[in-house]
Amino acid sequence: MPARPAELVADALQDGSTIWIREAGAKPKAAFVFVHGLGGDMQHWVGAMSSLADKGYASLTIAMPGHDDSPYGRVGFGPLESKVVLQAAQAARRRWPDAKVVLVGVSLGGSACWLAVQHDPTCANGVVTESAFARLEPAVDGWFSRMGSLGQVLFAPTRWMARRMVDVDPAKVNPVEGARSFPGPSAILHAENDGVIARFHGEELARAAGIELQIIPDCAHAQGYSWSPGRMEEAMLDVADRAQD
């Protein structure tokens, strides 16, 4: 568990998941719910939370399943993460009832955001994602194809393990459906040099949402904010400005 910066307040969701909160005055312009990706931690978005607080925006970030001190010991491949995102969005609405809520997620965290609004489109007023997968099955195919013939041999048991361990069928985890159905504004970004999630995932999400995919030049997977914070914040603030209460 990373050390919590002094300017952030710790709390917990109903399921016991830890959240860190950054206030921004009595009436924030909007509230961002930040979601890190697979292998990340709660520190991922701390820089963004501080910068946006200086501009009048409140935020919180979440300990995701299988990470930090989450009460869930395993990664959920998307559906479990989306349930935590939904709780976090509800917590943001309770804490800042007059503020628009914008979900911001990277990689698996971004896919979880789309799954969350697919389940409940009213949980957020806007969505911003970076290097998220559109559909889990081809994402897993891509991960294992990079391992060559050994990866193809291993793929089938890995799919079986996902189903057995967390009751997930990769063919049924399709964040793109959330992008297609969500009525609010969104921004979809993808790292130019992403070696984990292929660009076609971002293209598919953007087509479904009816917007243009934004490419972050010279950027590796899940490094959008550290590589180009200005570009990421511009996307976040644009979506927050266009979101409806």
C-alpha positions in Angstrom: 0.0 0.0 0.0 1.6 3.3 -1.0 1.9 6.1 1.5 -1.1 8.5 1.4 -0.1 12.1 0.7 -0.9 14.5 3.6 -3.3 16.6 1.4 -5.6 13.5 0.8 -8.2 12.2 3.2 -8.7 8.5 3.5 -12.2 6.8 3.6 -13.8 3.6 2.6 -16.6 2.5 0.3 -19.5 0.3 1.4 -17.5 -2.9 0.4 -14.5 -1.8 2.4 -12.4 -0.5 -0.6 -10.1 2.3 0.4 -10.5 5.7 -1.3 -8.4 8.8 -1.1 -10.2 12.1 -1.3 -9.0 15.5 -2.5 -11.3 18.4 -1.6 -11.5 21.6 -3.6 -13.6 24.0 -1.5 -17.2 24.0 -0.6 -18.5 24.0 -4.2 -16.2 22.2 -6.6 -16.7 22.7 -10.3 -16.9 19.0 -10.8 -15.8 15.8 -9.1 -13.5 13.3 -10.8 -13.4 9.6 -9.9 -9.9 8.3 -10.8 -9.3 4.6 -11.5 -5.9 3.1 -12.0 -5.0 0.1 -14.1 -3.7 -3.5 -13.7 -0.4 -3.4 -11.8 -1.0 0.3 -10.8 -1.8 1.7 -7.4 -3.5 4.6 -5.7 -0.6 6.9 -6.4 -1.2 6.8 -10.1 -3.5 9.8 -10.2 -2.2 11.8 -7.2 -0.5 14.4 -9.4 -3.7 14.9 -11.3 -5.8 15.2 -8.2 -3.5 17.9 -6.8 -3.4 19.9 -10.0 -7.1 19.8 -10.5 -7.8 20.8 -6.9 -5.8 24.0 -7.6 -8.3 24.6 -10.5 -11.4 24.0 -8.3 -12.1 20.4 -9.0 -12.6 17.7 -6.3 -11.6 14.1 -6.8 -11.2 10.7 -5.3 -9.2 7.6 -6.3 -9.8 3.9 -5.4 -7.9 0.8 -4.3 -8.8 -1.6 -7.1 -9.4 -5.3 -6.6 -6.1 -7.2 -6.3 -4.2 -4.1 -5.5 -3.1 -2.0 -2.5 -5.3 -3.0 0.5 -8.4 -3.8 -1.5 -10.7 -6.3 0.3 -10.7 -8.3 -2.9 -7.7 -10.5 -3.2 -7.8 -11.1 -6.9 -8.2 -9.0 -10.0 -11.7 -9.3 -11.5 -10.9 -8.8 -15.2 -13.5 -5.9 -15.4 -16.9 -6.8 -13.9 -15.7 -6.7 -10.3 -13.8 -3.5 -10.9 -16.9 -1.9 -12.4 -18.8 -2.6 -9.2 -16.2 -0.8 -7.2 -16.3 2.1 -9.7 -20.0 2.3 -9.3 -19.7 2.5 -5.5 -17.0 5.2 -5.9 -19.2 7.3 -8.2 -22.1 7.0 -5.7 -19.7 8.1 -2.9 -18.7 11.1 -5.0 -22.3 12.1 -5.6 -23.1 11.9 -1.9 -20.0 13.9 -0.9 -20.4 16.6 -3.6 -24.2 16.5 -4.4 -24.1 19.6 -6.6 -21.1 18.6 -8.7 -21.0 16.7 -12.0 -19.2 13.4 -11.7 -16.6 12.4 -14.3 -15.0 8.9 -14.4 -11.4 8.8 -15.4 -9.7 5.4 -15.9 -6.5 4.0 -17.5 -6.2 0.5 -19.0 -8.3 -2.0 -17.0 -9.5 0.9 -14.9 -10.8 2.6 -18.0 -12.5 -0.5 -19.2 -14.1 -0.7 -15.8 -15.5 2.8 -16.2 -17.2 1.8 -19.4 -18.6 -1.3 -17.8 -19.9 0.9 -14.9 -21.8 3.3 -17.1 -23.1 0.3 -19.2 -24.7 -1.0 -16.0 -25.9 2.4 -14.8 -25.6 5.4 -17.2 -26.7 7.8 -14.5 -23.7 7.0 -12.2 -21.6 9.6 -14.0 -22.0 12.7 -16.2 -18.9 12.1 -18.3 -16.1 9.5 -19.0 -12.4 9.8 -19.9 -10.3 6.7 -20.6 -6.8 6.0 -21.7 -5.6 2.8 -23.3 -8.7 0.8 -22.3 -9.7 -2.4 -23.9 -12.9 -2.5 -25.9 -13.5 -6.3 -25.5 -11.7 -8.6 -23.1 -11.4 -11.7 -25.3 -9.3 -10.1 -28.1 -7.3 -8.2 -25.5 -6.3 -11.5 -23.9 -5.7 -13.0 -27.3 -3.3 -10.0 -27.9 -1.5 -10.5 -24.6 -0.7 -14.1 -25.3 0.0 -13.8 -29.0 3.0 -11.6 -28.0 4.4 -14.7 -26.3 4.5 -16.6 -29.6 3.5 -20.3 -29.8 3.9 -20.8 -26.0 1.3 -18.1 -25.5 -1.2 -19.8 -27.7 -0.7 -23.0 -25.7 -1.3 -21.2 -22.5 -4.3 -19.1 -23.6 -7.0 -21.8 -23.2 -6.2 -22.6 -19.5 -5.9 -19.0 -18.7 -9.4 -18.4 -20.0 -10.6 -21.3 -18.0 -8.9 -20.0 -14.9 -10.6 -16.6 -15.3 -13.9 -18.3 -15.5 -13.2 -20.6 -12.5 -11.6 -18.1 -10.2 -13.8 -15.0 -10.7 -16.7 -16.3 -12.8 -15.8 -14.2 -15.8 -16.3 -15.3 -19.4 -13.9 -13.1 -21.5 -16.3 -13.2 -24.4 -19.0 -11.4 -22.3 -16.8 -8.6 -21.0 -17.3 -5.9 -23.6 -16.8 -2.3 -22.4 -17.5 -1.1 -25.9 -21.2 -1.5 -25.2 -20.9 1.0 -22.4 -19.2 3.5 -24.8 -22.0 2.9 -27.3 -24.9 3.5 -24.9 -23.5 6.2 -22.6 -25.4 9.4 -23.3 -22.9 11.9 -21.8 -19.7 13.4 -23.2 -16.5 11.4 -23.3 -12.9 11.4 -24.4 -11.0 8.3 -25.4 -7.2 8.5 -25.6 -4.6 5.9 -26.5 -0.9 5.7 -26.1 0.9 5.8 -29.5 3.5 3.2 -28.4 1.1 1.0 -26.4 2.6 -2.5 -26.3 -0.2 -3.9 -24.1 -3.5 -2.8 -25.5 -3.6 -2.6 -29.3 -4.8 0.6 -30.9 -7.8 -1.0 -32.5 -9.4 -1.2 -29.0 -9.3 2.6 -28.7 -10.6 3.0 -32.3 -13.5 0.6 -31.5 -14.4 2.5 -28.3 -14.2 5.9 -30.1 -16.4 4.7 -33.0 -19.0 3.3 -30.5 -19.0 6.7 -28.7 -19.2 8.6 -31.9 -16.0 10.6 -31.2 -12.5 10.9 -32.5 -9.7 8.8 -30.9 -7.0 11.0 -29.4 -3.5 9.6 -29.7 -0.8 10.5 -27.1 2.4 10.7 -29.1 5.5 8.8 -28.1 3.7 7.4 -25.0 3.8 3.9 -23.6 0.9 2.0 -22.1 -0.8 3.6 -19.1 1.7 6.5 -19.0 -0.5 9.2 -20.4 -0.7 11.5 -17.4 3.0 11.2 -16.5 4.0 11.6 -20.2 1.6 14.4 -21.1 -0.3 15.8 -18.1 -1.4 18.8 -20.0 -3.0 16.8 -22.7 -4.8 14.5 -20.2 -6.1 17.4 -18.1 -7.3 19.2 -21.2 -9.4 16.1 -22.0 -10.7 15.8 -18.5 -11.7 19.5 -18.2 -13.3 19.5 -21.6 -15.5 16.6 -20.7 -16.4 18.1 -17.3 -17.3 21.4 -19.0 -19.6 19.6 -21.5 -21.2 17.3 -19.0 -24.8 18.0 -17.9 -26.0 17.9 -14.4 
